[in-house]
């Protein structure tokens, strides 16, 4: 179990050091025998006084020279043997001290690492913001809840969670039912979430975001539905950093000319929220949907085209705004691709919706007037792509940008009354299409007035 990892680590360390201690070199048998022989020799008469610093004489016992005194050479050898024994004993003591120091140091390091690991888990560090459904069974104890959180990959140390829960006096406050949690939540946030109302007790709200909607229109929809405040939603949505894969493909540094950092990443869809939901939780749900929609195949195609995720979304938002319907999206995308690939002749994309975005979205919501930002979004003024997306494109627009038709079109003009779009290669053809559409509209107006 995860809760026993630290104890197991310490046990392994102690076992390892014990084995090392058992492997210490023992005194040779011959030396031990020599010591015992010397101790068991019979007592002899006192020998003549020896010089103050000379080695003590020793009688050699064997069958040939019983009772003979030790020669000088023998005394020197015996002195060397004794010196070696003393040295071996000193080495043994040093070795023992080193083993104890090693145990202390390794144990201290292991405990420090464990404390750091538990601390990270308690603060939700290194977790992901992805929300997961989590069910508390009726009558579940704190220990059982902690174990379920561990099994779900939300926490790593169930015992630490139990201890923290008791310190927080939260054991009796957990509500049975369905909750939504993430591994990036600190223990305090987890306890707060699990102690609140279960999701089935909350009032659900379905909110539909159409293709091309702006982030600000979406925020107003959320506020009108009672989900969360619009400004808090916009702040949290643009803050990003929720741990989803697509965020790794975002620009590392943001241009100061970009108005809404995450415009374009609110995938158009129908979402189910709860009344009074935390804005960050709303953002996570939308981010999770976008993350699922953009696949590895899409990223591979972007790489083939030499375009970043942010550039792709920006271009797709323009195609979404320009195309009268799905059937012409790939031709519309081809027009912008042809212009981007021929900057010598077409320095500007000249898309009307980019100018409208400046007037209808940026100017009403910007804190201070900034002509540089206005110009960076208006493709009749800036070169190439605008500073950011002008809305939130759907999958059809995204696919159109990634897989455009191969054409030689550089212009298009749509009849907004009939929904028919006319494409042209030259400027003369474009002007002719424009005159034709104006004539069609005039005729339609005349017939309607009759």
C-alpha angles and dihedrals in degrees: 000000000000091000091063097048094100093047091048090050092053092047091052091050092051093046091049094051091046091055090050090052091052090053092060111128110262124219111273113262091235091058093049090050091049091054093049092048092053091051094049098050116118118258113265131202115274111276125227114282113278128217112276097254102028122113113259116262119250128199116231115224118208137120095265105046105024110173095012116143120242116265122232092258091051091049090052091050091050091050090052091050092051092047090051091051091052090048091050090051091051091049090050091053092048090048091053092049090050091052091052092048090049091052091050095046096044092046091049092050092047091050092047092051090047093049091050091048093050090046092054090050092050091052095043092241115163091016125121127245093228109126119231128191111246126187125206109203119225110274095009116160124228090253091053092047090049091050091050090050089052092049090050091053094244097117134017103205115049094179091054090051091050091050092047090047091054092047088052091049089233102128095103096042104070114118120219116233141055120335135169118232140160135206089242090067116104116232089257091055091045091052090048092050095045092046093053129082115301114248094250089061092056126088111253124217127194114213123185120204112196124217112277096021116147123238090247094053089049091051091053090050091054092050093047089052091052094244099122142321113287097228093048090050093051091048093050094042093052091044089067118168095124095142100254121146096241090059089069088066095054120106112279091220123034123225114243087225093064111104104196112020097207101033106137097033097087098098111218109246144111111278131191113222136165128245112260092015121170108261091228090055090051089052093049091054092052093043091051090054093050090047090056094047096054105069135191088260090059092051090048091052091050089054091051091052093045093237130129126230091252092050091047093051091046093052092043090054089056092048089048091054096043103044115090090206143349095270094067098040096098092050091047089050090050090057092056093042090051090052094046090050092050104049092155091068101022112039093161133049092212098205116170095209090063090059090047091051090057092051100039104032113018102040096047092048105036119105096215130022110258119180091186092061092046091052092044089061101039106088091198085068109025124065121242120346121001120252092266147346119304095210143342113289126210127228094270091060091044092051090047091056093046095044108025123171116261105247141144092229120133099165140040136179126192131207101224091197097056099025091232118139122205121204130205140187099203133040090243090057090048093053090048091053090049092053091047092053092048089052091050091051092047092051091047091051091049092051091048091053095053 
